[in-house]
Amino acid sequence: MAQDNPLVYSTDSGRITPQEEKPSRPKGDGIVRIQRQTSGRKGKGVCLITGVDLDDSALAQLAAELKKKCGCGGSVKEGVIEIQGDKRDLLKQLLEAKGMKVKLAGG
């Protein structure tokens, strides 16, 4: 199918709206921030790691390594690494060992 004539209607699903490209993540200031969050998680705390300037596959690989070293679960959502539990000090040490500039943010 030619790119200049995109599919606009299907008998199965009806009108097809064109998919917009995902916006790229904004560039950070070079500082990785670790914050603790419990809101919306039924009281369970997680550490959110933001500002890591890596692509999605490298971010997932970093998250897997951090989860293994912390011995806990977690995920990557929209460029933010979530690690279960309050492990901010350990995460800070691990990220600084990788040469990143790290700040503990929030309470």
TAQUI-V509334 format. One record per helix or strand of 2 or more residues. SS is the DSSP state (alpha for helix, beta for strand). FROM is the first residue (numbers start at 1). TO is the last residue. If there is no record, write none. Layout:
<<SS	FROM	TO> <SS	FROM	TO>>
//
This chain:
<<beta	9	10> <beta	14	15> <beta	31	37> <beta	46	50> <alpha	56	70> <beta	74	77> <beta	80	84> <alpha	88	97> <beta	101	105>>
//
